[in-house]
Amino acid sequence: MFKIRIAELTAELDNRYAHVEKQCQAYRVSAKVPSDIVATATEEEIERELALDGEGHEAGYAESICLYRSIASQLHTFDAFLMHGAVIGFEGKAYAFLAKSGTGKSTHIRLWRTHLKDGVLPVNGDKPILRFQGDALTAYGTPWAGKEGWQRNVGLPLAGICLLARGEANRIERLQPRQAVPSLMRQIYLPNEPMGAVATMALIDRLTASVPIYALWCDMSEEAVKTSFEAMTGLSFLQAKGKYQ
């Protein structure tokens, strides 16, 4: 058993295997810090996760997934939720990219990093936490960061969400909240417990009312980065690129 600090919350993880301790090393805090969340994973849950796994992972990996699911199921109590997507930072603000697996989300972020170099801060590559504190929505890095391992133990104000799809031409448009909700629902964890699901749905409504959401159709070129960067940040891509060369 050990504790971590994520999204300005302290989570106590009741673990059996060492995998999750190694994974969460950069987020660990003293056992004396009061816990906001207690996360557990039963043997049955771990075995069920292993049965669903098609990549031959060991029990420690499965336990890590179950523990994060336990954390996610409690986040609504703190006006927070887990999102499946990648978040990067640029000049103090966070930008999230959501897409179906295999669509090119990771490649698009690599292109941001290729062309904007140290201007881009990887926050989380797979499962960030978003949390409202008052009217402000912050995106936080977590140790659960996907196969690339892109993560930092930081939180940045979320300034935009981009729903990414492949396209022959690079174009982007801002969506109305009602247009964005179906896609967002597929990428946000809803607790099984009814009250938790209802609370998370209310948080999604707050999200769509407070953060610009875009649909991006793109290829894998520098022009694709320019298209998403300028729409989401309101800045000149060429000026930003020159600044970080």
N, C-alpha and C positions, 0 to 999 in steps of 0.2 A: 504494500500500500504506500502511495506517495501522492504529492500534491503538485499541481501545475497552475499557472496563472495565464488565462486566455480571455480575451475580450473584457479585461478588467474584472474578471470573476475568478475565484479560486475553486478549482475542481479537485476533489479527492478521488483518486482512481484505485479501486480495490482489484488488484491484478494478481494473476498466478504466474505469468511468464515474464521474462526479462525484456522481451521485444519492445513493449510499449514504453518501458523506462528509458531504453536507449533512444527511441524515437522522440521522446518528449524532453530530452536532457536540457535543451536550451530554454525550456519553459518551466522548469522545476522551481518550487519555492519551499521554504521551510515548513516542516510538519506543524509548526506552531501557528501558522497563519490560519485564521478561521475559514472553514469551508462554506462556500455558497451552494455547491453541487456535490453530490456523492454519486459516482458512476460505478456500476457493477456489471458483471457479465457472468451468467451461469454456464455450467458445462454444457447444458442443452443448447443454449444460444450459440456457443462456440462451435459445437458439433454441427448445428444447422448451417452456420456460416461456412464451415468447411465443405459441407455437402453442396452448397451453391457455388463454391469457388471452382473455376475451371483452369486455374493457373498453377495448381500444386503448392499453394502456400501452406505454411505450417500453422500450428495451433496459436502460436504467439501473435502472428499477423491477424488471424481471425479474431482473437480476443481484442486486439487493438480496434478493429472495426466495430465490434460490439460495444466496447467502452465509449467510443465516440458517439455511437447511436444513443447510448444511455444519456450522455451529456446533451445531445441535440434534443432529446425528448423533454428536457427540463428548461431549455433556453427561453421559452415563451414567458416564463415567470419573470424574466429579467428584460423583457421587450427585445429579445434577440432571437435569431434563427440561423440555421445552417443553410448555406447555398452551395449548390454544385456548380462551380465555375472558377475562373481564374481572375485574380485581381492583381493589378500592377499600380505602382505609384509614379506620379510625375509632378515634380515641384509642389509637393505637399498635399496633393489630392489623389484619391484612388479612383480607378476605372476598372469596371468588371466586364469580362467577356464570357458569354454563355453560348453553348452550342452542343449539338448532339456529338457523341463520341465519334471521332474519325472525320469530323468536318473541317478541322484545321485550326482550332482554337490555339493550341500550343504553338503551331507554326506562325500564326499571326503575331503572337506575343514575342516569339523569337525575332521576328522582323522588326518589331518596335525596339527591341534591345540591340539589334544589329545596327539600326540607323540612328537611334537616339542614345545608344551606349549607356554611360553612367547616369544619364538623366532618368532612366527607367529603374525603378526599385521593385523587384519581385516581392509581393506581399504574400500571396498564396496561390499555388497552381491548380488547386482542385476543390478544396472544401473550406473556404473561409467562413467566418461568422460575421453576420451583420447585426449591429445592435443600435437601437434608438436610445439616446439619453436626452430627454426633452425632445426638441424637434430635430436634433442633429442625428444623422445616421452615419455610423463609422464602420468601416470594413477592417477586420482584424485577421492577421496571420494566425495559423494554427499548425501544429506538427503534422496534421493530416493533409499532405500537400501533393499527392499523386506521385507517379513514377519518376518525374523529373526532380522532385524534391524542392521545388521553388517555394520558399517561405522565409518570412522574417517575423520575429516577435514584435510586431508594430501594429498600430492602428492609425488609419488615415480617413478623413471625411470622404464619403462616397460622392463623387461628382457626376457619375454617369454609368449606365449599363448598356452594353452592346450585345444584341442578339445576332450572332454571326451565322451566315450561310454562304455556301460557295456560289459564285456567279461568274459569268464570262466578262461582265463589266463591273467596275468598282462604283458602287453607289450606296448612299446611306440616307435614311429618312428617320425623323423623329416620330415616335408612335404615341397615340393617345393611350391613356391608362387601360381602357377596355380592350385595345388591340394587343397590349403587352401581357395581360394577365394569363392567358392560356399557356404561353411559352414559359413565363416565370413559374407557374405552378408545377411544371415538369422538372424544374431545377431547384426547388426549395423543399426541404424536408418537412413533412407534416407529421406530427406525433400521432400515434395510433389512438391515444386517449382523446375522447371527443372534445373536452374543454381545451386541451392543448391545441388541437387542430383548429378550433374556432378562433382561439387567440392568435395563432400564427396567420390565419387568413386575414384577420384584422391588421396585422403587421404588414402583410403584403399590400393591402389597400393603402396603408400609410407610405409604404415604399413607392408605389406608383404615383402618389400625389406629391412626393417630395424630391424625387430624383429623375432627371431626364433619361428616357429609355429609347434606344435607337435600334433599328434593323439595318444590318450591314450585309450587302452582297458583295463578295470580293474574290479575287484570285490571290496568288501568293507573291505579289510584287510590292515594290516600294510604293507604288501608287496606291495600293490598298492601305498601307500605313498612313499615308498622307490623308486619305479620305476619312478614315476613322479618327485620326489624331485631330484634324482641324475641326471636325464636327463636334467632337466631345470636349475638347479643351478650349476652343475658340481662339487658338493661337496659330501662328504661321509655322507650318512644318519645316520649311526651308530655313527659317531663322532659328528654330529650335535645333535642327540638325547641325547647323553651323556652330551653335553654341557648345555642343557636346562632342564635336570632332576632336 
